Amino acid sequence: MKIEFDYDDIPRRVPTEISLCLFRVLQEALHNAAKHSGAQHFKVRLEHTSDEIYLAVSDAGIGFDPTSAHERGLGLASMQERVRLVNGTIVIESGPMSGTTVHVHVPFKDSDMELAAG
């Protein structure tokens, strides 16, 4: 298994609830990809913009239909709930034989950390 990690402008300090959310979502997304995708190469992108932290986890595996209720296991529901609790959004793009990408957007400004610390 190979994981390609790319990041840009990640703040030194991020509130614990956000960093834990992103860690757990990354963990679950990679677990699901390794277990179900058939792929051996995965890409992780983490970046900070002026108002959010963005995480993407991608594979070029077999994909699935994310709208199909029987495909939605506890892991997907857990990721969605974790992201919701930090006021973020999660979108899962996938289709048969087209791989899967999990996109997570979590609101975060550098000033948020200053407020949390002070």
N, CA, C and O atoms as a GROMACS GRO file, in nm:
protein
  472
    1MET      N    1   0.085  -0.117   0.000
    1MET     CA    2   0.000   0.000   0.000
    1MET      C    3   0.089   0.124   0.000
    1MET      O    4   0.188   0.130   0.073
    2LYS      N    5   0.052   0.221  -0.083
    2LYS     CA    6   0.126   0.347  -0.091
    2LYS      C    7   0.028   0.461  -0.066
    2LYS      O    8  -0.080   0.466  -0.124
    3ILE      N    9   0.068   0.554   0.022
    3ILE     CA   10  -0.013   0.672   0.049
    3ILE      C   11   0.068   0.795   0.013
    3ILE      O   12   0.177   0.817   0.067
    4GLU      N   13   0.016   0.874  -0.078
    4GLU     CA   14   0.079   0.999  -0.119
    4GLU      C   15   0.013   1.112  -0.039
    4GLU      O   16  -0.108   1.130  -0.045
    5PHE      N   17   0.094   1.187   0.035
    5PHE     CA   18   0.041   1.293   0.121
    5PHE      C   19   0.091   1.428   0.071
    5PHE      O   20   0.211   1.448   0.052
    6ASP      N   21  -0.002   1.520   0.051
    6ASP     CA   22   0.030   1.654   0.004
    6ASP      C   23  -0.039   1.753   0.097
    6ASP      O   24  -0.155   1.734   0.132
    7TYR      N   25   0.031   1.856   0.137
    7TYR     CA   26  -0.030   1.954   0.227
    7TYR      C   27   0.018   2.094   0.191
    7TYR      O   28   0.120   2.112   0.125
    8ASP      N   29  -0.059   2.193   0.237
    8ASP     CA   30  -0.026   2.331   0.207
    8ASP      C   31  -0.078   2.422   0.317
    8ASP      O   32  -0.196   2.419   0.350
    9ASP      N   33   0.011   2.503   0.372
    9ASP     CA   34  -0.024   2.611   0.465
    9ASP      C   35  -0.104   2.563   0.586
    9ASP      O   36  -0.203   2.625   0.624
   10ILE      N   37  -0.061   2.454   0.646
   10ILE     CA   38  -0.131   2.401   0.763
   10ILE      C   39  -0.087   2.479   0.886
   10ILE      O   40   0.033   2.493   0.911
   11PRO      N   41  -0.184   2.530   0.963
   11PRO     CA   42  -0.147   2.606   1.084
   11PRO      C   43  -0.078   2.518   1.187
   11PRO      O   44  -0.100   2.397   1.193
   12ARG      N   45   0.007   2.580   1.268
   12ARG     CA   46   0.077   2.507   1.373
   12ARG      C   47  -0.020   2.454   1.477
   12ARG      O   48  -0.002   2.344   1.530
   13ARG      N   49  -0.122   2.532   1.507
   13ARG     CA   50  -0.219   2.493   1.610
   13ARG      C   51  -0.359   2.494   1.552
   13ARG      O   52  -0.401   2.588   1.485
   14VAL      N   53  -0.429   2.387   1.579
   14VAL     CA   54  -0.568   2.372   1.536
   14VAL      C   55  -0.645   2.322   1.659
   14VAL      O   56  -0.593   2.239   1.734
   15PRO      N   57  -0.766   2.372   1.680
   15PRO     CA   58  -0.843   2.323   1.796
   15PRO      C   59  -0.851   2.170   1.798
   15PRO      O   60  -0.864   2.106   1.694
   16THR      N   61  -0.844   2.116   1.917
   16THR     CA   62  -0.843   1.970   1.934
   16THR      C   63  -0.961   1.903   1.866
   16THR      O   64  -0.944   1.798   1.802
   17GLU      N   65  -1.081   1.961   1.877
   17GLU     CA   66  -1.198   1.896   1.818
   17GLU      C   67  -1.188   1.888   1.666
   17GLU      O   68  -1.237   1.793   1.605
   18ILE      N   69  -1.124   1.988   1.603
   18ILE     CA   70  -1.106   1.985   1.457
   18ILE      C   71  -0.998   1.885   1.419
   18ILE      O   72  -1.018   1.804   1.329
   19SER      N   73  -0.884   1.890   1.486
   19SER     CA   74  -0.776   1.797   1.451
   19SER      C   75  -0.818   1.652   1.474
   19SER      O   76  -0.784   1.565   1.395
   20LEU      N   77  -0.891   1.626   1.582
   20LEU     CA   78  -0.938   1.490   1.608
   20LEU      C   79  -1.039   1.446   1.502
   20LEU      O   80  -1.035   1.332   1.455
   21CYS      N   81  -1.128   1.535   1.464
   21CYS     CA   82  -1.226   1.505   1.358
   21CYS      C   83  -1.154   1.468   1.228
   21CYS      O   84  -1.183   1.365   1.168
   22LEU      N   85  -1.059   1.552   1.187
   22LEU     CA   86  -0.988   1.526   1.061
   22LEU      C   87  -0.908   1.396   1.068
   22LEU      O   88  -0.904   1.320   0.972
   23PHE      N   89  -0.845   1.371   1.182
   23PHE     CA   90  -0.769   1.247   1.199
   23PHE      C   91  -0.859   1.125   1.187
   23PHE      O   92  -0.827   1.030   1.115
   24ARG      N   93  -0.972   1.128   1.256
   24ARG     CA   94  -1.064   1.012   1.254
   24ARG      C   95  -1.127   0.992   1.116
   24ARG      O   96  -1.144   0.879   1.072
   25VAL      N   97  -1.161   1.101   1.048
   25VAL     CA   98  -1.216   1.089   0.913
   25VAL      C   99  -1.110   1.032   0.819
   25VAL      O  100  -1.139   0.944   0.739
   26LEU      N  101  -0.988   1.082   0.828
   26LEU     CA  102  -0.879   1.029   0.746
   26LEU      C  103  -0.859   0.881   0.774
   26LEU      O  104  -0.845   0.801   0.681
   27GLN      N  105  -0.856   0.845   0.900
   27GLN     CA  106  -0.839   0.705   0.939
   27GLN      C  107  -0.949   0.617   0.880
   27GLN      O  108  -0.921   0.511   0.823
   28GLU      N  109  -1.074   0.659   0.893
   28GLU     CA  110  -1.186   0.580   0.842
   28GLU      C  111  -1.186   0.574   0.690
   28GLU      O  112  -1.212   0.469   0.631
   29ALA      N  113  -1.157   0.687   0.625
   29ALA     CA  114  -1.156   0.690   0.478
   29ALA      C  115  -1.048   0.598   0.423
   29ALA      O  116  -1.072   0.525   0.327
   30LEU      N  117  -0.929   0.601   0.483
   30LEU     CA  118  -0.822   0.512   0.437
   30LEU      C  119  -0.854   0.366   0.467
   30LEU      O  120  -0.825   0.277   0.386
   31HIS      N  121  -0.914   0.341   0.582
   31HIS     CA  122  -0.954   0.204   0.616
   31HIS      C  123  -1.055   0.151   0.513
   31HIS      O  124  -1.040   0.040   0.462
   32ASN      N  125  -1.156   0.232   0.484
   32ASN     CA  126  -1.258   0.192   0.385
   32ASN      C  127  -1.196   0.170   0.248
   32ASN      O  128  -1.227   0.072   0.180
   33ALA      N  129  -1.107   0.262   0.208
   33ALA     CA  130  -1.044   0.250   0.077
   33ALA      C  131  -0.959   0.123   0.069
   33ALA      O  132  -0.966   0.050  -0.030
   34ALA      N  133  -0.881   0.097   0.172
   34ALA     CA  134  -0.795  -0.022   0.172
   34ALA      C  135  -0.879  -0.150   0.172
   34ALA      O  136  -0.841  -0.249   0.109
   35LYS      N  137  -0.990  -0.147   0.241
   35LYS     CA  138  -1.074  -0.266   0.254
   35LYS      C  139  -1.161  -0.292   0.131
   35LYS      O  140  -1.179  -0.408   0.092
   36HIS      N  141  -1.214  -0.186   0.070
   36HIS     CA  142  -1.317  -0.205  -0.032
   36HIS      C  143  -1.277  -0.166  -0.175
   36HIS      O  144  -1.338  -0.214  -0.270
   37SER      N  145  -1.177  -0.080  -0.192
   37SER     CA  146  -1.153  -0.022  -0.325
   37SER      C  147  -1.078  -0.112  -0.421
   37SER      O  148  -1.094  -0.103  -0.542
   38GLY      N  149  -0.996  -0.200  -0.366
   38GLY     CA  150  -0.910  -0.281  -0.452
   38GLY      C  151  -0.785  -0.206  -0.496
   38GLY      O  152  -0.701  -0.262  -0.566
   39ALA      N  153  -0.773  -0.080  -0.458
   39ALA     CA  154  -0.658   0.002  -0.495
   39ALA      C  155  -0.542  -0.022  -0.399
   39ALA      O  156  -0.562  -0.066  -0.286
   40GLN      N  157  -0.422   0.008  -0.444
   40GLN     CA  158  -0.303  -0.001  -0.360
   40GLN      C  159  -0.237   0.135  -0.341
   40GLN      O  160  -0.140   0.147  -0.266
   41HIS      N  161  -0.288   0.237  -0.410
   41HIS     CA  162  -0.231   0.372  -0.404
   41HIS      C  163  -0.341   0.469  -0.365
   41HIS      O  164  -0.448   0.472  -0.425
   42PHE      N  165  -0.313   0.550  -0.263
   42PHE     CA  166  -0.412   0.644  -0.212
   42PHE      C  167  -0.350   0.782  -0.204
   42PHE      O  168  -0.229   0.796  -0.181
   43LYS      N  169  -0.432   0.885  -0.221
   43LYS     CA  170  -0.384   1.023  -0.213
   43LYS      C  171  -0.458   1.095  -0.101
   43LYS      O  172  -0.579   1.083  -0.085
   44VAL      N  173  -0.380   1.170  -0.023
   44VAL     CA  174  -0.436   1.252   0.084
   44VAL      C  175  -0.390   1.395   0.061
   44VAL      O  176  -0.271   1.420   0.041
   45ARG      N  177  -0.484   1.487   0.064
   45ARG     CA  178  -0.454   1.630   0.047
   45ARG      C  179  -0.510   1.704   0.168
   45ARG      O  180  -0.626   1.685   0.205
   46LEU      N  181  -0.428   1.788   0.231
   46LEU     CA  182  -0.470   1.868   0.345
   46LEU      C  183  -0.423   2.010   0.321
   46LEU      O  184  -0.304   2.033   0.297
   47GLU      N  185  -0.515   2.104   0.328
   47GLU     CA  186  -0.476   2.244   0.306
   47GLU      C  187  -0.560   2.338   0.389
   47GLU      O  188  -0.674   2.309   0.427
   48HIS      N  189  -0.501   2.453   0.415
   48HIS     CA  190  -0.568   2.559   0.491
   48HIS      C  191  -0.582   2.679   0.398
   48HIS      O  192  -0.484   2.725   0.339
   49THR      N  193  -0.703   2.728   0.386
   49THR     CA  194  -0.727   2.852   0.312
   49THR      C  195  -0.758   2.960   0.414
   49THR      O  196  -0.742   2.938   0.534
   50SER      N  197  -0.802   3.074   0.369
   50SER     CA  198  -0.827   3.184   0.461
   50SER      C  199  -0.940   3.154   0.559
   50SER      O  200  -0.947   3.215   0.665
   51ASP      N  201  -1.029   3.062   0.524
   51ASP     CA  202  -1.144   3.040   0.612
   51ASP      C  203  -1.180   2.894   0.638
   51ASP      O  204  -1.285   2.866   0.696
   52GLU      N  205  -1.095   2.800   0.596
   52GLU     CA  206  -1.128   2.660   0.620
   52GLU      C  207  -1.006   2.571   0.612
   52GLU      O  208  -0.900   2.610   0.562
   53ILE      N  209  -1.024   2.450   0.664
   53ILE     CA  210  -0.927   2.342   0.642
   53ILE      C  211  -0.997   2.240   0.554
   53ILE      O  212  -1.111   2.201   0.578
   54TYR      N  213  -0.925   2.199   0.450
   54TYR     CA  214  -0.980   2.105   0.351
   54TYR      C  215  -0.901   1.976   0.356
   54TYR      O  216  -0.777   1.978   0.358
   55LEU      N  217  -0.971   1.864   0.359
   55LEU     CA  218  -0.910   1.732   0.354
   55LEU      C  219  -0.973   1.654   0.240
   55LEU      O  220  -1.095   1.652   0.226
   56ALA      N  221  -0.890   1.591   0.159
   56ALA     CA  222  -0.940   1.502   0.054
   56ALA      C  223  -0.864   1.371   0.063
   56ALA      O  224  -0.742   1.369   0.078
   57VAL      N  225  -0.937   1.262   0.053
   57VAL     CA  226  -0.879   1.128   0.052
   57VAL      C  227  -0.931   1.059  -0.074
   57VAL      O  228  -1.052   1.046  -0.091
   58SER      N  229  -0.840   1.016  -0.162
   58SER     CA  230  -0.879   0.961  -0.292
   58SER      C  231  -0.816   0.826  -0.318
   58SER      O  232  -0.708   0.794  -0.268
   59ASP      N  233  -0.887   0.747  -0.397
   59ASP     CA  234  -0.831   0.623  -0.449
   59ASP      C  235  -0.880   0.607  -0.593
   59ASP      O  236  -0.976   0.673  -0.634
   60ALA      N  237  -0.814   0.522  -0.666
   60ALA     CA  238  -0.854   0.493  -0.804
   60ALA      C  239  -0.910   0.352  -0.813
   60ALA      O  240  -0.887   0.281  -0.911
   61GLY      N  241  -0.984   0.313  -0.712
   61GLY     CA  242  -1.036   0.177  -0.704
   61GLY      C  243  -1.167   0.157  -0.776
   61GLY      O  244  -1.201   0.230  -0.869
   62ILE      N  245  -1.241   0.057  -0.731
   62ILE     CA  246  -1.363   0.016  -0.800
   62ILE      C  247  -1.481   0.109  -0.777
   62ILE      O  248  -1.579   0.105  -0.852
   63GLY      N  249  -1.474   0.194  -0.674
   63GLY     CA  250  -1.583   0.288  -0.649
   63GLY      C  251  -1.709   0.220  -0.599
   63GLY      O  252  -1.714   0.098  -0.584
   64PHE      N  253  -1.810   0.303  -0.573
   64PHE     CA  254  -1.940   0.253  -0.528
   64PHE      C  255  -2.042   0.363  -0.550
   64PHE      O  256  -2.006   0.476  -0.585
   65ASP      N  257  -2.168   0.331  -0.530
   65ASP     CA  258  -2.275   0.430  -0.542
   65ASP      C  259  -2.301   0.488  -0.403
   65ASP      O  260  -2.363   0.421  -0.320
   66PRO      N  261  -2.255   0.612  -0.375
   66PRO     CA  262  -2.271   0.667  -0.240
   66PRO      C  263  -2.415   0.695  -0.200
   66PRO      O  264  -2.443   0.716  -0.082
   67THR      N  265  -2.508   0.696  -0.295
   67THR     CA  266  -2.649   0.720  -0.262
   67THR      C  267  -2.722   0.592  -0.226
   67THR      O  268  -2.836   0.595  -0.178
   68SER      N  269  -2.658   0.480  -0.250
   68SER     CA  270  -2.721   0.351  -0.224
   68SER      C  271  -2.722   0.323  -0.073
   68SER      O  272  -2.616   0.314  -0.011
   69ALA      N  273  -2.840   0.309  -0.016
   69ALA     CA  274  -2.855   0.294   0.129
   69ALA      C  275  -2.784   0.170   0.182
   69ALA      O  276  -2.727   0.175   0.292
   70HIS      N  277  -2.786   0.061   0.109
   70HIS     CA  278  -2.725  -0.061   0.162
   70HIS      C  279  -2.573  -0.054   0.162
   70HIS      O  280  -2.508  -0.133   0.231
   71GLU      N  281  -2.515   0.039   0.088
   71GLU     CA  282  -2.370   0.056   0.084
   71GLU      C  283  -2.321   0.143   0.200
   71GLU      O  284  -2.201   0.142   0.230
   72ARG      N  285  -2.410   0.216   0.263
   72ARG     CA  286  -2.370   0.313   0.366
   72ARG      C  287  -2.356   0.242   0.500
   72ARG      O  288  -2.454   0.215   0.569
   73GLY      N  289  -2.234   0.213   0.534
   73GLY     CA  290  -2.208   0.146   0.660
   73GLY      C  291  -2.194   0.245   0.774
   73GLY      O  292  -2.208   0.366   0.757
   74LEU      N  293  -2.164   0.191   0.889
   74LEU     CA  294  -2.146   0.273   1.008
   74LEU      C  295  -2.029   0.369   0.993
   74LEU      O  296  -2.032   0.480   1.046
   75GLY      N  297  -1.926   0.328   0.920
   75GLY     CA  298  -1.808   0.414   0.900
   75GLY      C  299  -1.842   0.544   0.829
   75GLY      O  300  -1.795   0.650   0.870
   76LEU      N  301  -1.923   0.537   0.724
   76LEU     CA  302  -1.962   0.658   0.652
   76LEU      C  303  -2.048   0.747   0.740
   76LEU      O  304  -2.031   0.869   0.742
   77ALA      N  305  -2.140   0.688   0.812
   77ALA     CA  306  -2.226   0.766   0.902
   77ALA      C  307  -2.143   0.832   1.012
   77ALA      O  308  -2.169   0.946   1.049
   78SER      N  309  -2.044   0.761   1.062
   78SER     CA  310  -1.957   0.815   1.166
   78SER      C  311  -1.878   0.935   1.113
   78SER      O  312  -1.864   1.035   1.183
   79MET      N  313  -1.825   0.924   0.991
   79MET     CA  314  -1.752   1.037   0.932
   79MET      C  315  -1.844   1.158   0.918
   79MET      O  316  -1.806   1.269   0.952
   80GLN      N  317  -1.964   1.135   0.868
   80GLN     CA  318  -2.059   1.246   0.850
   80GLN      C  319  -2.092   1.313   0.983
   80GLN      O  320  -2.098   1.435   0.990
   81GLU      N  321  -2.113   1.235   1.086
   81GLU     CA  322  -2.147   1.291   1.217
   81GLU      C  323  -2.029   1.368   1.276
   81GLU      O  324  -2.049   1.476   1.332
   82ARG      N  325  -1.910   1.316   1.265
   82ARG     CA  326  -1.791   1.386   1.316
   82ARG      C  327  -1.776   1.522   1.249
   82ARG      O  328  -1.749   1.622   1.316
   83VAL      N  329  -1.793   1.525   1.119
   83VAL     CA  330  -1.777   1.651   1.044
   83VAL      C  331  -1.889   1.748   1.080
   83VAL      O  332  -1.865   1.868   1.093
   84ARG      N  333  -2.009   1.698   1.095
   84ARG     CA  334  -2.122   1.784   1.133
   84ARG      C  335  -2.097   1.850   1.268
   84ARG      O  336  -2.132   1.967   1.287
   85LEU      N  337  -2.037   1.778   1.361
   85LEU     CA  338  -2.013   1.831   1.495
   85LEU      C  339  -1.914   1.947   1.499
   85LEU      O  340  -1.911   2.023   1.596
   86VAL      N  341  -1.832   1.962   1.395
   86VAL     CA  342  -1.741   2.076   1.387
   86VAL      C  343  -1.787   2.175   1.280
   86VAL      O  344  -1.709   2.256   1.229
   87ASN      N  345  -1.917   2.168   1.247
   87ASN     CA  346  -1.980   2.260   1.150
   87ASN      C  347  -1.920   2.251   1.011
   87ASN      O  348  -1.920   2.349   0.936
   88GLY      N  349  -1.871   2.134   0.976
   88GLY     CA  350  -1.812   2.115   0.845
   88GLY      C  351  -1.906   2.045   0.749
   88GLY      O  352  -2.021   2.015   0.782
   89THR      N  353  -1.855   2.022   0.629
   89THR     CA  354  -1.930   1.948   0.528
   89THR      C  355  -1.843   1.834   0.476
   89THR      O  356  -1.720   1.844   0.470
   90ILE      N  357  -1.909   1.727   0.438
   90ILE     CA  358  -1.840   1.613   0.378
   90ILE      C  359  -1.917   1.572   0.254
   90ILE      O  360  -2.040   1.560   0.256
   91VAL      N  361  -1.843   1.552   0.146
   91VAL     CA  362  -1.902   1.507   0.020
   91VAL      C  363  -1.821   1.386  -0.026
   91VAL      O  364  -1.698   1.389  -0.028
   92ILE      N  365  -1.891   1.281  -0.063
   92ILE     CA  366  -1.824   1.162  -0.112
   92ILE      C  367  -1.858   1.147  -0.259
   92ILE      O  368  -1.974   1.129  -0.296
   93GLU      N  369  -1.755   1.155  -0.343
   93GLU     CA  370  -1.770   1.138  -0.488
   93GLU      C  371  -1.723   0.997  -0.523
   93GLU      O  372  -1.612   0.959  -0.488
   94SER      N  373  -1.807   0.923  -0.590
   94SER     CA  374  -1.768   0.789  -0.630
   94SER      C  375  -1.864   0.739  -0.736
   94SER      O  376  -1.975   0.791  -0.752
   95GLY      N  377  -1.822   0.640  -0.805
   95GLY     CA  378  -1.906   0.573  -0.902
   95GLY      C  379  -1.841   0.442  -0.939
   95GLY      O  380  -1.720   0.426  -0.922
   96PRO      N  381  -1.918   0.349  -0.988
   96PRO     CA  382  -1.862   0.220  -1.026
   96PRO      C  383  -1.743   0.236  -1.121
   96PRO      O  384  -1.753   0.301  -1.225
   97MET      N  385  -1.632   0.176  -1.084
   97MET     CA  386  -1.508   0.175  -1.162
   97MET      C  387  -1.447   0.314  -1.181
   97MET      O  388  -1.367   0.333  -1.273
   98SER      N  389  -1.482   0.411  -1.096
   98SER     CA  390  -1.424   0.546  -1.111
   98SER      C  391  -1.357   0.596  -0.984
   98SER      O  392  -1.330   0.716  -0.973
   99GLY      N  393  -1.330   0.509  -0.890
   99GLY     CA  394  -1.262   0.551  -0.769
   99GLY      C  395  -1.352   0.629  -0.675
   99GLY      O  396  -1.471   0.650  -0.703
  100THR      N  397  -1.295   0.671  -0.565
  100THR     CA  398  -1.370   0.744  -0.463
  100THR      C  399  -1.284   0.857  -0.409
  100THR      O  400  -1.164   0.841  -0.390
  101THR      N  401  -1.347   0.971  -0.385
  101THR     CA  402  -1.282   1.082  -0.315
  101THR      C  403  -1.375   1.131  -0.206
  101THR      O  404  -1.493   1.157  -0.229
  102VAL      N  405  -1.320   1.142  -0.086
  102VAL     CA  406  -1.391   1.199   0.028
  102VAL      C  407  -1.339   1.341   0.044
  102VAL      O  408  -1.220   1.362   0.065
  103HIS      N  409  -1.429   1.440   0.034
  103HIS     CA  410  -1.395   1.582   0.050
  103HIS      C  411  -1.451   1.631   0.182
  103HIS      O  412  -1.570   1.614   0.210
  104VAL      N  413  -1.367   1.692   0.265
  104VAL     CA  414  -1.412   1.747   0.393
  104VAL      C  415  -1.369   1.893   0.400
  104VAL      O  416  -1.253   1.927   0.378
  105HIS      N  417  -1.466   1.979   0.432
  105HIS     CA  418  -1.440   2.122   0.451
  105HIS      C  419  -1.481   2.157   0.593
  105HIS      O  420  -1.596   2.135   0.632
  106VAL      N  421  -1.387   2.211   0.671
  106VAL     CA  422  -1.416   2.250   0.809
  106VAL      C  423  -1.382   2.398   0.825
  106VAL      O  424  -1.269   2.438   0.798
  107PRO      N  425  -1.478   2.479   0.870
  107PRO     CA  426  -1.450   2.620   0.890
  107PRO      C  427  -1.337   2.640   0.991
  107PRO      O  428  -1.339   2.581   1.100
  108PHE      N  429  -1.239   2.722   0.955
  108PHE     CA  430  -1.129   2.753   1.047
  108PHE      C  431  -1.054   2.875   0.997
  108PHE      O  432  -1.012   2.881   0.881
  109LYS      N  433  -1.037   2.971   1.084
  109LYS     CA  434  -0.952   3.088   1.058
  109LYS      C  435  -0.845   3.089   1.164
  109LYS      O  436  -0.866   3.040   1.275
  110ASP      N  437  -0.729   3.144   1.131
  110ASP     CA  438  -0.623   3.153   1.230
  110ASP      C  439  -0.671   3.224   1.356
  110ASP      O  440  -0.629   3.191   1.466
  111SER      N  441  -0.759   3.322   1.339
  111SER     CA  442  -0.810   3.396   1.455
  111SER      C  443  -0.894   3.306   1.546
  111SER      O  444  -0.907   3.334   1.665
  112ASP      N  445  -0.951   3.197   1.492
  112ASP     CA  446  -1.026   3.102   1.575
  112ASP      C  447  -0.936   3.042   1.682
  112ASP      O  448  -0.979   3.020   1.795
  113MET      N  449  -0.812   3.015   1.646
  113MET     CA  450  -0.719   2.955   1.742
  113MET      C  451  -0.680   3.056   1.847
  113MET      O  452  -0.667   3.022   1.965
  114GLU      N  453  -0.662   3.183   1.807
  114GLU     CA  454  -0.629   3.287   1.903
  114GLU      C  455  -0.743   3.304   2.004
  114GLU      O  456  -0.718   3.321   2.123
  115LEU      N  457  -0.867   3.298   1.956
  115LEU     CA  458  -0.982   3.311   2.045
  115LEU      C  459  -0.990   3.192   2.141
  115LEU      O  460  -1.021   3.209   2.259
  116ALA      N  461  -0.961   3.074   2.090
  116ALA     CA  462  -0.968   2.954   2.174
  116ALA      C  463  -0.859   2.957   2.282
  116ALA      O  464  -0.879   2.907   2.392
  117ALA      N  465  -0.744   3.016   2.249
  117ALA     CA  466  -0.634   3.019   2.344
  117ALA      C  467  -0.647   3.132   2.445
  117ALA      O  468  -0.593   3.125   2.555
  118GLY      N  469  -0.718   3.236   2.407
  118GLY     CA  470  -0.717   3.354   2.492
  118GLY      C  471  -0.838   3.380   2.566
  118GLY      O  472  -0.845   3.478   2.640
   0.00000   0.00000   0.00000
